[in-house]
Amino acid sequence: MVLLTDVLFGLLLVIFSYWMVVARTRRQVLALTLAGVLALALVPPPAAQAQASLVGAIQSVLNVINGLIKTAMNSTNSVRAAISNFYQRVTWPVALINQAKAMVTQMIGQYRSLMQSIFNINLNSATLPNPVALEKVMRNHQTNDFGGLTSAYGNTYGNLPTATAASPADRTMMDMDDALAVDNLKTLKESDAADDLTLQAANNIEGAAGRAAPGSAPFLTATAVVTSIQSQALTQMMLAAELRQEAARLAHENALRKRGATMTGDVNTQILSLLQRH
């Protein structure tokens, strides 16, 4: 029995010594110390001298923990606290960040609803059934009802006359004028739908600015720049549509002049023919 106790005690001593050597953190050292104390209480040592040696070893370990390791840990904690204070006072001042967030929240509450109400103003002014239907489909910010737009446009401005009711030149100009008008109305609806998405993105960026973490400002700035570029692209698209409409108006006026010149030439030919007969 004594031999078995000696072997068990020696085995525990070897295991304890090995783990004390490989321990890396303060928590591991404390855990091993507690385990050694518990093993000393449960397994009786072979002799009083061995018990005294183990107690001395444990006391030496505790002295190291309370000495060098504790000092190193305190120094590490001091450095971490200094770095944290530097970030909070110099790099990302907490007071100034909270002040900026509060200002953003105040501006959102003060201006967003007023600016949104501008876009929600009801501008519909038509009174007759067909113009009312056309104006409604023109302003609904939808892009999946182009067929309804074309139908409402035809009901309001009339369909193309038959071949026997107008000359080919007149029918050609009417068809081209209607096509460009409907094309620009479709572009307008697409632009309105894209504007809604741009406004939603702007609101999201504005709201995120009031909740942004320190250091995330460059990401919000990059998102805002991309959204601004998209908005400028929409503006350029509408300017292009306006230029197309202006070009169509000039072409229409020039076509009328061409027709006037042709008719004048025909009249001159007829007058000369009549004079030659007499």
C-alpha positions as MATLAB code, in Angstrom:
seq = 'MVLLTDVLFGLLLVIFSYWMVVARTRRQVLALTLAGVLALALVPPPAAQAQASLVGAIQSVLNVINGLIKTAMNSTNSVRAAISNFYQRVTWPVALINQAKAMVTQMIGQYRSLMQSIFNINLNSATLPNPVALEKVMRNHQTNDFGGLTSAYGNTYGNLPTATAASPADRTMMDMDDALAVDNLKTLKESDAADDLTLQAANNIEGAAGRAAPGSAPFLTATAVVTSIQSQALTQMMLAAELRQEAARLAHENALRKRGATMTGDVNTQILSLLQRH';
ca = [
       0.000    0.000    0.000;
       2.838    2.312    0.894;
       4.556    1.487   -2.403;
       1.396    2.251   -4.375;
       1.028    5.556   -2.566;
       4.647    6.445   -3.308;
       4.247    5.636   -6.988;
       1.014    7.637   -7.253;
       2.538   10.567   -5.426;
       5.619   10.516   -7.664;
       3.491   10.337  -10.799;
       1.423   13.325   -9.695;
       4.597   15.234   -8.868;
       6.025   14.562  -12.350;
       2.775   15.614  -14.079;
       2.555   18.749  -11.932;
       6.142   19.695  -12.700;
       5.638   19.167  -16.450;
       2.510   21.348  -16.654;
       4.150   24.051  -14.565;
       6.961   24.179  -17.119;
       4.676   24.382  -20.175;
       2.167   26.827  -18.628;
       1.944   30.055  -20.652;
      -0.662   32.258  -19.000;
      -1.406   33.413  -15.504;
      -4.739   31.606  -15.550;
      -3.024   28.287  -16.364;
      -0.504   28.761  -13.531;
      -3.280   29.486  -11.034;
      -5.235   26.452  -12.193;
      -2.186   24.183  -11.818;
      -1.477   25.586   -8.353;
      -5.024   24.857   -7.204;
      -4.815   21.362   -8.726;
      -1.535   20.737   -6.859;
      -3.044   21.844   -3.561;
      -6.069   19.591   -4.129;
      -3.812   16.620   -5.019;
      -1.752   17.233   -1.862;
      -4.905   17.133    0.203;
      -6.259   13.922   -1.402;
      -3.057   11.883   -1.850;
      -0.843   11.579    1.230;
       2.857   11.994    0.469;
       5.315    9.150    1.266;
       7.108   11.121    3.860;
       7.023   14.432    5.684;
      10.130   15.588    3.849;
       8.450   15.088    0.469;
       5.396   16.936    1.726;
       7.558   19.799    2.873;
       9.328   19.855   -0.509;
       6.015   19.997   -2.396;
       4.694   22.750   -0.150;
       7.905   24.657   -0.688;
       7.651   24.240   -4.460;
       4.071   25.476   -4.442;
       5.052   28.434   -2.294;
       7.844   29.258   -4.741;
       5.378   29.175   -7.603;
       3.025   31.480   -5.727;
       5.893   33.847   -5.061;
       6.666   33.950   -8.784;
       3.004   34.587   -9.575;
       2.752   37.404   -7.064;
       6.098   38.810   -8.097;
       7.366   38.830  -11.669;
       4.176   37.624  -13.383;
       1.947   40.048  -11.480;
       4.286   42.917  -12.286;
       4.350   41.979  -15.972;
       0.561   41.685  -16.094;
       0.148   45.062  -14.407;
       2.536   46.627  -16.921;
       0.621   45.059  -19.810;
      -2.674   46.359  -18.446;
      -1.161   49.815  -18.040;
       0.004   49.827  -21.671;
      -3.420   48.680  -22.893;
      -5.138   51.369  -20.842;
      -2.784   54.018  -22.234;
      -3.477   52.894  -25.816;
      -7.222   52.898  -25.175;
      -7.053   56.400  -23.699;
      -5.009   57.575  -26.691;
      -7.639   56.268  -29.116;
     -10.505   57.779  -27.110;
      -8.897   61.191  -26.608;
      -6.770   61.748  -29.739;
      -7.522   59.362  -32.604;
     -11.304   58.988  -32.099;
     -12.378   61.431  -29.404;
     -15.495   59.975  -27.807;
     -16.972   63.347  -26.833;
     -16.608   64.809  -30.321;
     -17.951   61.644  -31.950;
     -21.031   61.702  -29.719;
     -21.472   65.392  -30.481;
     -21.344   64.730  -34.231;
     -23.825   61.859  -33.919;
     -26.195   64.059  -31.943;
     -25.936   66.795  -34.592;
     -26.709   64.304  -37.372;
     -29.733   63.017  -35.472;
     -30.928   66.574  -34.884;
     -30.576   67.502  -38.563;
     -32.440   64.356  -39.631;
     -35.329   65.156  -37.337;
     -35.374   68.798  -38.395;
     -35.040   68.575  -42.182;
     -35.844   65.085  -43.484;
     -39.612   65.318  -43.183;
     -39.645   68.802  -44.718;
     -37.486   67.713  -47.665;
     -39.550   64.557  -48.136;
     -42.746   66.604  -48.242;
     -41.373   68.484  -51.268;
     -41.212   65.242  -53.237;
     -44.697   64.265  -52.072;
     -46.442   67.418  -53.330;
     -49.420   66.520  -55.513;
     -48.839   68.229  -58.873;
     -51.700   66.610  -60.806;
     -53.741   69.316  -62.531;
     -55.773   67.627  -65.293;
     -59.569   67.542  -64.954;
     -60.959   65.593  -67.932;
     -60.980   61.752  -67.822;
     -58.388   61.018  -70.518;
     -55.851   63.674  -69.404;
     -56.355   62.586  -65.774;
     -55.525   58.981  -66.711;
     -52.462   60.063  -68.664;
     -51.177   62.316  -65.891;
     -51.690   59.586  -63.318;
     -49.685   57.006  -65.248;
     -47.014   59.621  -66.048;
     -46.394   60.376  -62.367;
     -46.700   56.983  -60.655;
     -42.929   56.262  -60.661;
     -43.551   52.778  -62.097;
     -41.696   51.138  -64.986;
     -43.924   48.098  -65.588;
     -46.902   49.883  -67.179;
     -45.498   51.325  -70.413;
     -48.400   49.773  -72.323;
     -50.856   51.736  -70.209;
     -48.828   54.897  -70.818;
     -49.004   54.443  -74.592;
     -52.741   53.768  -74.448;
     -53.426   56.783  -72.233;
     -51.316   58.992  -74.507;
     -53.280   57.872  -77.563;
     -56.601   58.478  -75.803;
     -55.529   62.001  -74.856;
     -53.819   63.240  -78.021;
     -55.572   61.036  -80.553;
     -54.369   58.153  -82.655;
     -52.574   58.406  -85.971;
     -55.005   59.271  -88.838;
     -55.586   56.773  -91.619;
     -53.724   56.935  -94.925;
     -56.757   58.462  -96.666;
     -57.226   61.148  -94.006;
     -53.733   62.725  -94.177;
     -50.809   62.900  -96.517;
     -47.882   60.521  -96.047;
     -45.626   63.416  -94.981;
     -48.099   64.520  -92.298;
     -48.546   60.979  -91.007;
     -44.782   60.511  -90.856;
     -44.249   63.671  -88.776;
     -47.179   62.824  -86.495;
     -45.858   59.319  -85.909;
     -42.328   60.567  -85.161;
     -43.554   63.317  -82.827;
     -45.716   60.837  -80.912;
     -42.865   58.313  -80.715;
     -40.404   60.833  -79.273;
     -42.990   62.153  -76.811;
     -43.821   58.661  -75.522;
     -40.118   57.718  -75.412;
     -39.334   60.713  -73.229;
     -42.295   59.981  -70.961;
     -40.958   56.448  -70.470;
     -37.529   57.883  -69.690;
     -39.168   60.219  -67.200;
     -40.871   57.324  -65.423;
     -37.587   55.402  -65.266;
     -35.845   58.467  -63.873;
     -38.533   58.915  -61.213;
     -38.165   55.283  -60.127;
     -34.366   55.644  -59.974;
     -34.722   58.883  -58.014;
     -36.760   57.033  -55.394;
     -33.927   54.519  -54.971;
     -31.376   57.333  -54.757;
     -33.380   59.106  -52.065;
     -33.704   55.856  -50.134;
     -29.948   55.317  -50.342;
     -29.357   58.905  -49.187;
     -31.646   58.369  -46.188;
     -29.820   55.140  -45.322;
     -26.428   56.848  -45.502;
     -27.703   59.749  -43.435;
     -29.132   57.405  -40.819;
     -25.916   55.350  -40.724;
     -23.903   58.523  -40.096;
     -25.750   58.933  -36.812;
     -24.863   55.376  -35.724;
     -21.431   55.014  -37.322;
     -18.604   53.465  -35.359;
     -15.292   55.325  -35.059;
     -13.181   54.820  -38.159;
     -16.097   54.003  -40.488;
     -16.407   57.507  -41.948;
     -14.334   56.669  -45.086;
     -16.726   53.837  -45.945;
     -19.766   56.089  -45.579;
     -18.014   58.739  -47.664;
     -17.276   56.237  -50.428;
     -20.915   55.089  -50.455;
     -22.108   58.691  -50.634;
     -19.747   59.429  -53.536;
     -21.065   56.420  -55.480;
     -24.648   57.516  -54.865;
     -23.795   61.046  -55.997;
     -22.300   59.703  -59.230;
     -25.449   57.677  -59.868;
     -27.562   60.787  -59.304;
     -25.431   62.741  -61.769;
     -25.859   59.937  -64.312;
     -29.636   60.249  -63.952;
     -29.372   63.995  -64.506;
     -27.342   63.436  -67.663;
     -29.922   60.938  -68.882;
     -32.712   63.491  -68.488;
     -30.640   66.154  -70.239;
     -30.127   63.736  -73.115;
     -33.887   63.183  -73.309;
     -34.436   66.948  -73.373;
     -31.901   67.302  -76.185;
     -33.647   64.567  -78.167;
     -36.956   66.352  -77.786;
     -35.414   69.645  -78.875;
     -33.846   67.954  -81.892;
     -37.244   66.499  -82.793;
     -38.847   69.939  -82.548;
     -36.219   71.423  -84.860;
     -36.647   68.544  -87.303;
     -40.410   69.078  -87.284;
     -40.048   72.776  -88.018;
     -37.531   72.042  -90.761;
     -39.886   69.469  -92.286;
     -42.621   72.103  -92.407;
     -40.266   74.464  -94.213;
     -39.378   71.718  -96.668;
     -43.048   71.066  -97.319;
     -43.658   74.785  -97.794;
     -40.847   74.975 -100.309;
     -42.200   71.942 -102.161;
     -45.712   73.382 -102.241;
     -44.367   76.746 -103.451;
     -42.532   75.006 -106.259;
     -45.686   73.131 -107.235;
     -47.683   76.385 -107.313;
     -45.036   78.066 -109.446;
     -45.110   75.148 -111.862;
     -48.889   75.320 -112.132;
     -48.827   79.112 -112.693;
     -46.210   78.774 -115.428;
     -48.262   76.018 -117.030;
     -51.361   78.224 -117.032;
     -49.454   81.177 -118.503;
     -48.054   79.039 -121.250;
     -51.557   77.962 -122.276;
     -52.576   81.574 -122.811;
];
